[in-house]
Amino acid sequence: MDWLVVIGAIVSLAGIAGLIWCVLMALNARKSAHDEDEMRVRLQRVVLLNMSALGVSALGLMIVVTGIVLK
């Protein structure tokens, strides 16, 4: 079940990369937004992507734990 651990680690790292990307998007939205409504729309999109990336990361950790338990 080593392959399951490796796949889970890759999925988890993809989720973490997504979280880092969300932080960069939020900082960019904060710097470049001219009015509050534009910033609110951008940050709502960032929140959606953030929750998705968090879910992918959690799924990867679940795959890793499953691979360890089945070992």
Biotite code that builds the C-alpha atoms (Angstrom):
import biotite.structure as struc

atoms = struc.array([
    struc.Atom([0.000, 0.000, 0.000], chain_id="A", res_id=1, res_name="MET", atom_name="CA", element="C"),
    struc.Atom([2.989, 2.278, -0.407], chain_id="A", res_id=2, res_name="ASP", atom_name="CA", element="C"),
    struc.Atom([1.527, 3.590, -3.646], chain_id="A", res_id=3, res_name="TRP", atom_name="CA", element="C"),
    struc.Atom([-1.549, 4.780, -1.756], chain_id="A", res_id=4, res_name="LEU", atom_name="CA", element="C"),
    struc.Atom([0.630, 6.790, 0.620], chain_id="A", res_id=5, res_name="VAL", atom_name="CA", element="C"),
    struc.Atom([2.509, 8.359, -2.303], chain_id="A", res_id=6, res_name="VAL", atom_name="CA", element="C"),
    struc.Atom([-0.708, 9.263, -4.140], chain_id="A", res_id=7, res_name="ILE", atom_name="CA", element="C"),
    struc.Atom([-2.151, 10.736, -0.943], chain_id="A", res_id=8, res_name="GLY", atom_name="CA", element="C"),
    struc.Atom([0.970, 12.806, -0.371], chain_id="A", res_id=9, res_name="ALA", atom_name="CA", element="C"),
    struc.Atom([0.802, 14.173, -3.924], chain_id="A", res_id=10, res_name="ILE", atom_name="CA", element="C"),
    struc.Atom([-2.882, 15.073, -3.529], chain_id="A", res_id=11, res_name="VAL", atom_name="CA", element="C"),
    struc.Atom([-2.193, 16.698, -0.169], chain_id="A", res_id=12, res_name="SER", atom_name="CA", element="C"),
    struc.Atom([0.689, 18.742, -1.599], chain_id="A", res_id=13, res_name="LEU", atom_name="CA", element="C"),
    struc.Atom([-1.571, 19.876, -4.447], chain_id="A", res_id=14, res_name="ALA", atom_name="CA", element="C"),
    struc.Atom([-4.064, 21.094, -1.830], chain_id="A", res_id=15, res_name="GLY", atom_name="CA", element="C"),
    struc.Atom([-1.354, 22.947, 0.058], chain_id="A", res_id=16, res_name="ILE", atom_name="CA", element="C"),
    struc.Atom([-0.199, 24.564, -3.186], chain_id="A", res_id=17, res_name="ALA", atom_name="CA", element="C"),
    struc.Atom([-3.796, 25.648, -3.738], chain_id="A", res_id=18, res_name="GLY", atom_name="CA", element="C"),
    struc.Atom([-3.888, 27.202, -0.284], chain_id="A", res_id=19, res_name="LEU", atom_name="CA", element="C"),
    struc.Atom([-0.700, 29.149, -0.980], chain_id="A", res_id=20, res_name="ILE", atom_name="CA", element="C"),
    struc.Atom([-2.164, 30.291, -4.292], chain_id="A", res_id=21, res_name="TRP", atom_name="CA", element="C"),
    struc.Atom([-5.279, 31.516, -2.456], chain_id="A", res_id=22, res_name="CYS", atom_name="CA", element="C"),
    struc.Atom([-3.155, 33.570, -0.077], chain_id="A", res_id=23, res_name="VAL", atom_name="CA", element="C"),
    struc.Atom([-1.367, 35.178, -3.023], chain_id="A", res_id=24, res_name="LEU", atom_name="CA", element="C"),
    struc.Atom([-4.697, 35.885, -4.747], chain_id="A", res_id=25, res_name="MET", atom_name="CA", element="C"),
    struc.Atom([-6.073, 37.506, -1.593], chain_id="A", res_id=26, res_name="ALA", atom_name="CA", element="C"),
    struc.Atom([-3.005, 39.708, -1.219], chain_id="A", res_id=27, res_name="LEU", atom_name="CA", element="C"),
    struc.Atom([-3.247, 40.684, -4.878], chain_id="A", res_id=28, res_name="ASN", atom_name="CA", element="C"),
    struc.Atom([-6.947, 41.491, -4.523], chain_id="A", res_id=29, res_name="ALA", atom_name="CA", element="C"),
    struc.Atom([-6.219, 43.595, -1.483], chain_id="A", res_id=30, res_name="ARG", atom_name="CA", element="C"),
    struc.Atom([-3.574, 45.616, -3.312], chain_id="A", res_id=31, res_name="LYS", atom_name="CA", element="C"),
    struc.Atom([-5.332, 46.102, -6.638], chain_id="A", res_id=32, res_name="SER", atom_name="CA", element="C"),
    struc.Atom([-8.998, 46.543, -5.669], chain_id="A", res_id=33, res_name="ALA", atom_name="CA", element="C"),
    struc.Atom([-10.163, 50.115, -6.146], chain_id="A", res_id=34, res_name="HIS", atom_name="CA", element="C"),
    struc.Atom([-13.483, 49.929, -4.354], chain_id="A", res_id=35, res_name="ASP", atom_name="CA", element="C"),
    struc.Atom([-15.017, 47.755, -1.674], chain_id="A", res_id=36, res_name="GLU", atom_name="CA", element="C"),
    struc.Atom([-17.489, 45.972, -3.956], chain_id="A", res_id=37, res_name="ASP", atom_name="CA", element="C"),
    struc.Atom([-14.752, 44.831, -6.323], chain_id="A", res_id=38, res_name="GLU", atom_name="CA", element="C"),
    struc.Atom([-12.677, 43.563, -3.418], chain_id="A", res_id=39, res_name="MET", atom_name="CA", element="C"),
    struc.Atom([-15.679, 41.731, -1.971], chain_id="A", res_id=40, res_name="ARG", atom_name="CA", element="C"),
    struc.Atom([-16.293, 39.902, -5.278], chain_id="A", res_id=41, res_name="VAL", atom_name="CA", element="C"),
    struc.Atom([-12.639, 38.917, -5.553], chain_id="A", res_id=42, res_name="ARG", atom_name="CA", element="C"),
    struc.Atom([-12.444, 37.719, -1.967], chain_id="A", res_id=43, res_name="LEU", atom_name="CA", element="C"),
    struc.Atom([-15.629, 35.659, -2.355], chain_id="A", res_id=44, res_name="GLN", atom_name="CA", element="C"),
    struc.Atom([-13.952, 33.837, -5.235], chain_id="A", res_id=45, res_name="ARG", atom_name="CA", element="C"),
    struc.Atom([-10.830, 33.353, -3.120], chain_id="A", res_id=46, res_name="VAL", atom_name="CA", element="C"),
    struc.Atom([-12.908, 31.887, -0.283], chain_id="A", res_id=47, res_name="VAL", atom_name="CA", element="C"),
    struc.Atom([-14.473, 29.363, -2.669], chain_id="A", res_id=48, res_name="LEU", atom_name="CA", element="C"),
    struc.Atom([-11.068, 28.322, -3.984], chain_id="A", res_id=49, res_name="LEU", atom_name="CA", element="C"),
    struc.Atom([-9.676, 28.234, -0.447], chain_id="A", res_id=50, res_name="ASN", atom_name="CA", element="C"),
    struc.Atom([-12.350, 25.839, 0.753], chain_id="A", res_id=51, res_name="MET", atom_name="CA", element="C"),
    struc.Atom([-11.812, 23.654, -2.319], chain_id="A", res_id=52, res_name="SER", atom_name="CA", element="C"),
    struc.Atom([-8.058, 23.535, -1.742], chain_id="A", res_id=53, res_name="ALA", atom_name="CA", element="C"),
    struc.Atom([-8.617, 22.718, 1.914], chain_id="A", res_id=54, res_name="LEU", atom_name="CA", element="C"),
    struc.Atom([-10.908, 19.859, 0.918], chain_id="A", res_id=55, res_name="GLY", atom_name="CA", element="C"),
    struc.Atom([-8.344, 18.489, -1.541], chain_id="A", res_id=56, res_name="VAL", atom_name="CA", element="C"),
    struc.Atom([-5.654, 18.649, 1.127], chain_id="A", res_id=57, res_name="SER", atom_name="CA", element="C"),
    struc.Atom([-7.870, 16.854, 3.647], chain_id="A", res_id=58, res_name="ALA", atom_name="CA", element="C"),
    struc.Atom([-8.722, 14.199, 1.062], chain_id="A", res_id=59, res_name="LEU", atom_name="CA", element="C"),
    struc.Atom([-5.015, 13.640, 0.456], chain_id="A", res_id=60, res_name="GLY", atom_name="CA", element="C"),
    struc.Atom([-4.388, 13.225, 4.176], chain_id="A", res_id=61, res_name="LEU", atom_name="CA", element="C"),
    struc.Atom([-7.252, 10.720, 4.384], chain_id="A", res_id=62, res_name="MET", atom_name="CA", element="C"),
    struc.Atom([-5.682, 8.733, 1.549], chain_id="A", res_id=63, res_name="ILE", atom_name="CA", element="C"),
    struc.Atom([-2.321, 8.753, 3.348], chain_id="A", res_id=64, res_name="VAL", atom_name="CA", element="C"),
    struc.Atom([-3.883, 7.524, 6.600], chain_id="A", res_id=65, res_name="VAL", atom_name="CA", element="C"),
    struc.Atom([-5.796, 4.817, 4.722], chain_id="A", res_id=66, res_name="THR", atom_name="CA", element="C"),
    struc.Atom([-2.566, 3.644, 3.089], chain_id="A", res_id=67, res_name="GLY", atom_name="CA", element="C"),
    struc.Atom([-0.799, 3.539, 6.462], chain_id="A", res_id=68, res_name="ILE", atom_name="CA", element="C"),
    struc.Atom([-3.624, 1.650, 8.144], chain_id="A", res_id=69, res_name="VAL", atom_name="CA", element="C"),
    struc.Atom([-3.836, -0.929, 5.347], chain_id="A", res_id=70, res_name="LEU", atom_name="CA", element="C"),
    struc.Atom([-0.073, -1.489, 5.405], chain_id="A", res_id=71, res_name="LYS", atom_name="CA", element="C"),
])
